[in-house]
Amino acid sequence: MANEKIIAKKQEEVTKLAAKIKDAKLVILADYRGITVQDVTALRAEFRKSESEYSVIKNNIIRRALAECKIEGLDDVLEGPTAILIDQNDYLAPAKTLYNYVKKNDFYKIKGAILEGKVISVEEIIELAKLPSREELLSKLAGSLLGTISKLAVGLDQVRAKKEEAEA
């Protein structure tokens, strides 16, 4: 029979993980087979930039935490080694970081994801990762506005020039 201290410790892990999952904007489960220690260190450093948490947790603890959060549909992906990425603030930056890593490393696979409490497919998380970042969208908007304002300024200058010609 399992030691009661061990059971209490595992239940505490489940409760902490469940609390993180409930508050998370994005949770991604990944198969990390074949990843080197150097790769994990570099990947974690990238995730820290966006204040994401990346860790390896036993499938049983993840399964119980998901059940505690009443999230269903991910039991079938909780096979083999599983890494979990949790971000409380943003979903685009960590999704992009992980997707870019997956593109470069064939052995690393995304198993499933939860976006703001809803289970989404691997294809959906990849589509999300392909979206332009907020900064890219803002720069495109600024460029569009600048082009429009420039055209307006040229048009107004031509109207001014024609009025001066007419008065002269």
Disulfide bonds with the S-S distance in Angstrom:
none
